[in-house]
């Protein structure tokens, strides 16, 4: 990160704004309220991507790719997360709109690109809500043993999630805060117990001597193994748009997004890289249980604990995972509802969808998102419905790195507009720019291209002995089609114009720091460096 006046952006203890300093995009549809505090966004950013992708998905990556491919794949995606957030933060800090990069693609590139990306992001995240419902049933059945009908468990899941959105946004923020704390605790717990297992803890445990690396293939299944692990990694940690959307309703977007842009890549790298290294040591890639399902029993941590004879840990992990998926499910209603509202504001959808009630909630966008989410959730009760649901999940996975590329390309168009209009965005007090621009968007485009190759390879040459099938190829590339086809159709039918940098919108949603925020930032930088660094790790 580089800053014209300073090189960091964090408020120290006691410097958090005490009032709502701004509101969302002001218009006749109503305003979103800036109710998320920097503290809440910091903690939510710490835990927002910790879930089944970390605690269970790493096992499948190990089984498919072996330890070497798994570590390289997750390292690739972690680098992409850093570059992506640096690129996104630069635009978000200057224009903290709730729709985030969908809005930016419209104003600086082309409305057709905004429509395609927005549709894929909305549908993909709504489908994730349904998949979390299915996962909720699996985790509860770890204890219930199918004593409760699946439809009843899905109904409990739906009611818990949707009731939250009848409450003020502050309730949602604090629930997300709590859920993130639980997930961070689970990561720390798993790390400690994994180290103990390596040392031989447990009644049936033994010291791990690295045989999982020396006696089994390190790069299992060659490039196909890497491709599989990389796609699992992008599914688990690839979408950081949530943090940008949160900044659209933050009390201090300048602090919150810059802080997240710095801390989230470190969090992702530490959480995931530490976990994949430990997993590669405590469980062999040949263990069939790693591919045994999507429940807690398939977690490499649970497998290792069970083999070591340590009791009670699977139950603790299961309980924490239930809390975690409920937190993720709430994100899956919150985020797509804001994207839907932004598309309506941009006149990509009927304008009434943008209406916001007095409590700052986009009621129509929430309604449409909730209804579609519920329909997809109950579709999992049908065998054919589950197959359709898996296709929607494929949309989510593929759309993540495509949207990375959209953010990177939009960054170039944004910079072109700033240059063409001689805008002063980067010369104002406490302005923020991405690290060594254009390095970060270039890195994003390179990694996105690599992931596209992985996706096509997985579709053409799947793992195992199944061979090539048109169905497998289609199910892999459906996420790309959902973005590209609507974008091209929108472009051809409506004949949208490419945005001219000289006239592109650099006014709507532009947010300058208030006198209060500047004063607080000044006080922050007057404090010792260790106090400023401490704000990146505090959880209260």
Order of alpha helices (4+ residues) and beta strands (2+ residues): beta-alpha-alpha-alpha-alpha-alpha-alpha-alpha-alpha-alpha-alpha-alpha-alpha-alpha-alpha-alpha-alpha-beta-alpha-alpha-alpha-alpha
